Amino acid sequence: MQEIIELYEKSAQKNLNEINQILKQRKIDNKVVGESCNQILSMSCRNIAQKWTTGRKYLRTFFVKEAFADFYPKNILETSTYVDVMINILDDLLDEKMDDNNKKLYVLEFLRVFSLYNYECPTKEFQMCLGSYFNKLISLAVTEECYKDLIDKEKELAKIVKYSIEVLDCRSMDIDIFNELVFVNNNLYDLKEEEQLMRMGRLFRAVNIMKKDIMDIEHDNETGQESLVSKMTNRKSFDMSAYVLTVADYYISEADKIISRESNKEEYTVPLKNFYNMIKTEKEMIINLDLG
């Protein structure tokens, strides 16, 4: 994790080097302007980095890097991190209440990172994946809002669990692009194996998201936000523990089906097993949380 955070924090210098050149070309040599750019970009960068460090935001690049282990190509780390940052920023702009100064920092940081992403010259194949990915983000945002209304009206635990799994199945697609970046750069083209690995990554991310939602209940209540989990905690006489563990057990059982398959391709079996172990770890962490 620290390696990625340091890479990200140092990336601001790349922008500053070019910004200084731009200012020189315009014959702007006022030190105050240069110092102001330096300060603002440092602040905007630090904002996201601190959220990763404290666990307020999750770094999907880190999860995928851990899963692929030695099969993770080093040359994609920056690109993956930049995409991660942009998604983190969009997520906060949509969900968090913030003043105008914070909004400006977020917008500047998005522009800064988008600039660096483009300098990495992503392949046409990856650009196609990213285009599809943004449509996935739109679909999951709309889906979640629709299901909140359905769950509000539902009293039966089994149906609430069913709806929650359907929402998490959509939300977990936010890890897809980070796996696809590995596939593209490692020239992994076994579509059946990729499909299973993508599925396992989503299963992990679904349990990971649920854990994050549980950990964020207090924050959500304070800020007026609502996740499916926080909605459940506000229901009287609702068995929160049974609800959460039933959902988690579903994802464990789905992961069991995938991991039981035979495969001789180590570049796929290694991340599959690592994702599987990460799912089990997430469930254990959920069990140790205060579920009310």
C-alpha positions as CSV (number, residue, x, y, z in Angstrom):
1,M,0.0,0.0,0.0
2,Q,2.7,2.5,1.0
3,E,4.5,1.9,-2.3
4,I,1.4,3.0,-4.2
5,I,0.8,6.0,-2.0
6,E,4.3,7.2,-2.4
7,L,4.1,6.8,-6.2
8,Y,0.9,8.8,-6.2
9,E,2.2,11.6,-4.0
10,K,5.4,12.0,-6.1
11,S,3.4,12.1,-9.3
12,A,2.4,15.8,-8.6
13,Q,6.0,16.8,-9.4
14,K,5.4,15.7,-13.0
15,N,2.5,18.1,-13.3
16,L,4.5,20.9,-11.6
17,N,7.4,20.5,-14.0
18,E,5.1,21.1,-17.0
19,I,3.1,23.8,-15.3
20,N,6.3,25.7,-14.6
21,Q,7.2,25.4,-18.3
22,I,3.8,26.7,-19.3
23,L,4.1,29.7,-17.0
24,K,7.6,30.5,-18.4
25,Q,6.2,30.4,-22.0
26,R,3.6,32.9,-20.9
27,K,6.4,35.0,-19.3
28,I,4.9,34.6,-15.9
29,D,7.8,34.3,-13.5
30,N,6.1,35.5,-10.3
31,K,7.3,33.2,-7.5
32,V,3.9,33.5,-5.7
33,V,2.2,31.8,-8.6
34,G,4.6,28.9,-8.7
35,E,4.5,28.5,-4.9
36,S,0.7,28.6,-5.1
37,C,0.5,25.8,-7.7
38,N,2.9,23.7,-5.6
39,Q,0.8,24.2,-2.5
40,I,-2.5,23.5,-4.1
41,L,-1.4,20.4,-5.9
42,S,0.2,19.0,-2.8
43,M,-3.0,19.6,-0.9
44,S,-5.2,18.0,-3.5
45,C,-2.9,15.0,-3.7
46,R,-2.7,14.6,0.1
47,N,-6.4,14.7,0.4
48,I,-6.9,11.3,-1.4
49,A,-3.7,9.8,0.0
50,Q,-4.9,10.4,3.6
51,K,-8.2,8.7,2.9
52,W,-6.4,5.6,1.7
53,T,-4.2,5.6,4.7
54,T,-7.1,6.0,7.2
55,G,-9.3,3.5,5.3
56,R,-11.9,6.1,4.4
57,K,-11.4,5.2,0.7
58,Y,-10.2,1.8,-0.7
59,L,-7.5,1.4,-3.2
60,R,-8.6,-1.2,-5.7
61,T,-5.2,-1.2,-7.4
62,F,-3.7,-2.6,-4.1
63,F,-6.2,-5.5,-3.9
64,V,-5.5,-6.5,-7.5
65,K,-1.8,-6.2,-7.1
66,E,-1.9,-8.4,-4.0
67,A,-4.0,-11.0,-5.8
68,F,-1.8,-11.3,-8.9
69,A,1.4,-11.1,-6.8
70,D,4.5,-11.9,-9.0
71,F,2.2,-11.9,-12.1
72,Y,1.3,-8.2,-11.6
73,P,3.1,-6.2,-14.3
74,K,5.1,-3.3,-12.7
75,N,4.6,-1.1,-15.8
76,I,0.9,-0.7,-15.2
77,L,1.0,0.5,-11.5
78,E,0.9,4.2,-12.3
79,T,-1.9,3.8,-14.9
80,S,-3.9,1.7,-12.5
81,T,-3.4,4.2,-9.6
82,Y,-4.5,7.2,-11.8
83,V,-7.7,5.4,-12.7
84,D,-8.3,4.5,-9.1
85,V,-7.8,8.2,-8.0
86,M,-10.3,9.4,-10.7
87,I,-12.9,6.9,-9.5
88,N,-12.3,7.9,-5.9
89,I,-12.8,11.5,-6.7
90,L,-16.0,10.9,-8.7
91,D,-17.3,8.8,-5.9
92,D,-16.7,11.5,-3.3
93,L,-18.1,14.3,-5.5
94,L,-21.3,12.3,-5.9
95,D,-21.7,11.1,-2.3
96,E,-19.9,13.5,0.1
97,K,-21.2,16.9,1.2
98,M,-18.3,19.4,0.8
99,D,-17.8,23.1,0.6
100,D,-16.7,25.0,-2.6
101,N,-13.0,24.9,-1.6
102,N,-13.0,21.2,-1.3
103,K,-14.9,20.8,-4.6
104,K,-12.2,22.9,-6.3
105,L,-9.4,20.7,-4.9
106,Y,-11.2,17.6,-6.1
107,V,-11.7,19.0,-9.6
108,L,-8.1,20.2,-9.8
109,E,-6.9,16.8,-8.7
110,F,-9.1,15.0,-11.2
111,L,-7.6,17.2,-14.0
112,R,-4.0,16.6,-12.7
113,V,-4.4,12.8,-12.6
114,F,-6.3,12.7,-15.9
115,S,-3.4,14.5,-17.5
116,L,-0.9,11.9,-16.2
117,Y,-3.2,9.1,-17.2
118,N,-3.1,10.3,-20.8
119,Y,0.7,10.7,-20.8
120,E,0.9,7.0,-20.0
121,C,-0.5,6.4,-23.5
122,P,-3.0,3.6,-22.7
123,T,-3.4,1.1,-25.5
124,K,-6.5,1.2,-27.7
125,E,-7.6,-2.1,-26.1
126,F,-7.5,-0.7,-22.6
127,Q,-9.3,2.5,-23.7
128,M,-12.1,0.3,-24.9
129,C,-12.2,-1.4,-21.6
130,L,-12.3,1.9,-19.8
131,G,-15.1,3.2,-21.9
132,S,-17.2,0.1,-21.0
133,Y,-16.1,0.5,-17.4
134,F,-17.6,4.0,-17.1
135,N,-20.9,2.7,-18.4
136,K,-20.7,0.1,-15.7
137,L,-20.3,2.8,-13.1
138,I,-23.4,4.6,-14.4
139,S,-25.4,1.4,-14.3
140,L,-24.3,0.5,-10.7
141,A,-25.1,4.1,-9.5
142,V,-28.7,3.9,-11.0
143,T,-29.2,0.4,-9.8
144,E,-28.3,1.1,-6.2
145,E,-30.7,4.0,-5.9
146,C,-33.6,1.9,-7.4
147,Y,-32.9,-1.0,-5.0
148,K,-32.8,1.4,-2.0
149,D,-36.5,2.1,-2.7
150,L,-37.3,-1.7,-3.1
151,I,-35.6,-2.6,0.2
152,D,-37.3,0.3,2.0
153,K,-40.6,-1.4,1.3
154,E,-39.5,-5.0,1.9
155,K,-39.9,-6.7,5.3
156,E,-38.9,-10.3,4.4
157,L,-35.3,-11.1,5.2
158,A,-34.8,-13.5,2.3
159,K,-35.9,-10.8,-0.2
160,I,-33.8,-8.2,1.4
161,V,-30.8,-10.5,1.2
162,K,-31.6,-11.2,-2.5
163,Y,-31.9,-7.5,-3.3
164,S,-28.7,-6.7,-1.4
165,I,-26.8,-9.4,-3.4
166,E,-28.1,-8.0,-6.7
167,V,-26.9,-4.5,-5.7
168,L,-23.5,-5.8,-4.5
169,D,-23.1,-7.7,-7.7
170,C,-23.4,-4.4,-9.6
171,R,-21.3,-2.4,-7.2
172,S,-18.5,-5.0,-7.3
173,M,-18.0,-4.3,-11.0
174,D,-15.9,-1.3,-9.9
175,I,-12.9,-3.6,-9.6
176,D,-13.2,-4.9,-13.2
177,I,-11.0,-2.4,-14.9
178,F,-8.0,-3.1,-12.6
179,N,-8.1,-6.8,-13.5
180,E,-8.6,-6.0,-17.2
181,L,-5.5,-3.8,-17.1
182,V,-3.5,-6.8,-16.0
183,F,-5.0,-9.0,-18.7
184,V,-4.2,-6.5,-21.5
185,N,-0.6,-6.0,-20.4
186,N,0.2,-9.6,-19.6
187,N,-1.4,-10.7,-22.9
188,L,-3.7,-13.1,-21.1
189,Y,-6.3,-14.1,-23.6
190,D,-7.9,-17.3,-22.2
191,L,-11.4,-15.9,-22.1
192,K,-12.8,-18.7,-19.9
193,E,-10.1,-18.3,-17.3
194,E,-10.4,-14.5,-17.5
195,E,-14.2,-14.7,-16.9
196,Q,-13.7,-16.9,-13.8
197,L,-11.0,-14.6,-12.5
198,M,-13.1,-11.5,-13.1
199,R,-15.9,-13.2,-11.2
200,M,-13.7,-14.1,-8.3
201,G,-12.5,-10.5,-8.2
202,R,-16.1,-9.3,-8.0
203,L,-16.9,-11.7,-5.2
204,F,-14.0,-10.4,-3.2
205,R,-15.0,-6.8,-3.9
206,A,-18.7,-7.4,-2.9
207,V,-17.7,-8.7,0.5
208,N,-15.1,-5.9,0.8
209,I,-17.7,-3.3,0.0
210,M,-20.1,-4.8,2.6
211,K,-17.4,-4.6,5.2
212,K,-16.7,-1.0,4.3
213,D,-20.4,-0.1,4.5
214,I,-20.6,-1.6,8.0
215,M,-17.5,0.3,9.1
216,D,-19.0,3.5,7.6
217,I,-22.4,3.3,9.4
218,E,-21.5,6.0,11.9
219,H,-20.0,8.3,9.3
220,D,-23.1,7.8,7.0
221,N,-25.5,8.6,9.9
222,E,-23.5,11.7,10.7
223,T,-23.4,13.0,7.2
224,G,-26.9,12.0,6.2
225,Q,-25.8,9.4,3.6
226,E,-27.4,6.0,3.3
227,S,-26.0,2.7,2.2
228,L,-28.1,-0.5,2.2
229,V,-26.3,-1.6,5.4
230,S,-27.0,1.7,7.2
231,K,-30.6,1.5,6.2
232,M,-30.8,-1.9,7.9
233,T,-29.3,-0.7,11.1
234,N,-32.1,1.9,11.4
235,R,-34.8,-0.8,11.3
236,K,-36.3,-1.9,14.6
237,S,-36.2,-5.6,15.4
238,F,-34.0,-6.4,12.4
239,D,-31.5,-9.2,12.8
240,M,-28.5,-7.4,11.4
241,S,-26.1,-10.2,12.1
242,A,-28.2,-12.8,10.3
243,Y,-28.5,-10.4,7.3
244,V,-24.8,-9.6,7.0
245,L,-23.6,-13.1,7.5
246,T,-26.2,-14.6,5.1
247,V,-24.9,-12.2,2.4
248,A,-21.3,-13.0,3.2
249,D,-21.9,-16.7,3.1
250,Y,-23.5,-16.5,-0.3
251,Y,-20.3,-15.0,-1.7
252,I,-18.1,-17.6,0.1
253,S,-20.2,-20.4,-1.5
254,E,-19.9,-18.8,-5.0
255,A,-16.1,-18.5,-4.5
256,D,-16.0,-22.2,-3.4
257,K,-17.5,-23.1,-6.8
258,I,-14.9,-21.3,-8.7
259,I,-11.9,-22.4,-6.6
260,S,-12.9,-26.1,-7.0
261,R,-12.3,-25.9,-10.8
262,E,-9.1,-27.5,-12.1
263,S,-6.6,-25.3,-14.0
264,N,-3.0,-25.8,-14.8
265,K,-2.3,-22.1,-15.7
266,E,-0.4,-20.6,-12.8
267,E,-1.0,-17.0,-14.1
268,Y,-4.7,-17.6,-13.3
269,T,-4.6,-20.0,-10.4
270,V,-2.4,-17.7,-8.3
271,P,-4.7,-14.7,-8.4
272,L,-7.8,-16.9,-8.0
273,K,-6.4,-18.5,-4.8
274,N,-5.3,-15.1,-3.5
275,F,-8.7,-13.5,-4.2
276,Y,-10.3,-16.5,-2.5
277,N,-8.2,-16.2,0.6
278,M,-8.9,-12.4,0.6
279,I,-12.7,-13.1,0.6
280,K,-12.3,-15.4,3.6
281,T,-10.3,-12.8,5.4
282,E,-12.9,-10.1,4.7
283,K,-15.6,-12.3,6.1
284,E,-13.6,-12.9,9.3
285,M,-13.1,-9.2,9.7
286,I,-16.9,-8.7,9.3
287,I,-17.6,-11.3,12.0
288,N,-15.3,-9.3,14.3
289,L,-17.2,-6.0,13.7
290,D,-19.9,-4.7,15.9
291,L,-23.1,-5.7,14.0
292,G,-25.4,-4.3,16.7
